Amino acid sequence: MPLLEASVLTHYLCPDPARVVGMMGMNMKTSVAIEKAVPVADPDEVRSEFRNAMARMAAAVSIVTTNGPAGMAGFAATAVCSVTDSPPTLLVCLNRTASVHPAVTENGVLCVNVLSEGHQDLSRLFGGKTPVAERFAAAAWSELSTGSPALEDALVSFDCRIVHRADGGTHDILMCEVDTIRLRDGGQGLIYFDRAYHPAG
């Protein structure tokens, strides 16, 4: 639209063009104020807040083990959940920087051993920097179908094959199809809540 026509149109719609300019200026100032009011998130603060929030989410504690050509390894985990029962499949999240990552992913098999309330010390061993041999020497183990160590007195052991691996940022998301289940009668589960162990129930 030519400049003259635009000026005439503005005058026709609003007899006071100065009012239009004033309103535009007010909107620009409001926009600037809103932009200044929105804080720029600090990544470290976001991570800290997220971790503090997740600490309030109670979760069952398991020890995930593997054995095969890449060696034997195991770690304590709470990031384990059911995916489907057809076929029976679990999801396990594994940090790519974890020392056990190469063994788990190269072996392609793992066993999820769900802990009972009496396994707090064992969980601490598998959650720290304890050498592999010392970790496994602290409990009795056997093998099911994949060869991954199955904890003798676990509430339940899910012996699995990794059928898919997805990118989860800093973690690998492992889809694990269950080959064998060994279930123990009785016992109370172990949960981790607010950065501490608690009996389930």
N, C-alpha and C positions, 0 to 999 in steps of 0.2 A: 504494500500500500504506500503511495507517495506520502512524503512528510506532511504536506498541506492537508491532505485528506485525513491523515491520522490526527492532526491537531484539531480539525473541525469535529471529527468523531468524538474525540475526548471531551471537547466542550459540550457537545450535544448530550453525551451520556452523563456528564458531571459538570454543571455550570461553573464549578470552582476547580480548575486544573491544579491549583496549588494544593488542594485537599488530597488529590490523587497522589501527587509527589510526596506529600507528608505521610500518607498512609504507606506508600512504598518504603519510605525511609524508616518508618516504625517497624515494618515487617522485617527489613534488613537488620535492624538493631536487635529485634527479638530473636532472629535466627542466629545471630552472632552470640547472643547471651546463652541460648540453648546449647550451642556448640561448646561454649566455655564451661557449661555446667556438667557436661558429660565427661567423666574422668577417663583417662587412658589407662586401661588395665595393665598392671605389671604382671608379666608371666609367672614370676616367682610367687607373688601374692595369690594369684589364681590357683596355682598348684597347691600351695599351702592350705588355702581355704577348701579346696576340693578334698584333699587328704583328711582334713579335720572333719569334714562332713561325712566322708566315707567311713571314718572311724566309728560313727554312730550307727552304722549298718551292721548288725550282727551277722556273722557268717560261720558256717561249719568249717572246721579245720581238717585238712587232709595232708597226707604225705604222698607225693607223686614220685614214682620210681620208674627207672628204665634200665634195660640191660640189652647188650647186643654188640655188634662189631665196634661201635664207638665207645664201649665201656659202660660200666655201671654208674648210676648217678641217682640223686633224689633230692627233693626240696619240699618244704612246707608250703601249703597253698590254701588260700581262701577263695580265689577266683576260679571256682569250679561250679558248674551248674548243669542241669539236665537240658537237653535240646529236644529230643523226641524218643518215643518208645518203639518206633517203627521205621528203621531198625533202632534198637537201643543205642543212644548216642549222648556223649557228654561233651561239654565245652570246657577247655582248660586254657587259661591265659598264662603266657610265659614271657618274661622280660628277655629281650634279645641280648642284654648285657650280662645276664646271669651265667655263672660258670657252668651250669648244667645244660645250657641251651644247645651246644653242639651235640652232646650225647643224645638228648631227647629227640631232636629233629633228625639226626642221622640214623638213629636206631629205628625210628618210625613206630615205636611201640611204647606203651606206658601202662602203669597200674596206679589207679587212684585208690588210696587206702584211707578210709574215713576213720578219724581218731575218736577215741572215747575220752571221758573226763580224766582218766589216769595217765594220759599220754602227753601231758604238758611239757615235761622235760625232753621227751623225744622230739616234740615239735620244735622246741628251742634249738636242739642240736641240728635239725635239718633246715632251720631257718637262719642259721648263722654261718660262720666261716670254718666250722669243724671239718677236718679232712674226711673224704668219702668213706674210707675204711672204718674210721671211728664212728661215723654216723650209723652204719649198718651193724657194727659190732654191739650196739646198745639195745638190740631187740632181736627177736627170732623171726626168720623169714622163710618163705617157701616159694615155689613157682606154680603158676597156673598154666595158661596156654601160650602166652607170648614170651615167657622167660623173664619178664620183669619181676622184681622182688615183690611178693605179696606179704604184708604184715600179718603174722599168725593171729594176733589178738585184735585186729581191726574190727570195727563194727561191721564194715562191709568192704570188700575189695572189688573194684571194677577193672578187669584186665582188658586193655583196649589196643586197637591199632589206629594210628593217625591216618585219617582218610582225606583230610583237607587242612590247609593252612592259609590263614588270611592275615592281612596287614591290619594291626590295631595300634598304629602310632609307634610307641616305644615297645610294644608287645606283639608277639605272635598269638593269634587266636587259633587254637588247635581243635579241630573237630575230630572226636575220638569215638570210633564205633566199638561197642563193647563185645568182646568175644566170650568172656566168662565172668560170672558173678559168684562170689563166695560171701555168704551172709551169716553173721553170728547172732545167736539169740541173746536177748538181754543187753544190758549196758546202757549208759547215758552218753550222749554225744558231747563233744567239746566244741564250744563256739568261741570266737574272738570278737570282743566288743569293747569299744572305747580303749583300745590298745592294751587289753588285758584278757586273760583266759577266764572262761566261766563254764560251769556244767550246763548242759542243755536240759532244762526241766528241774 
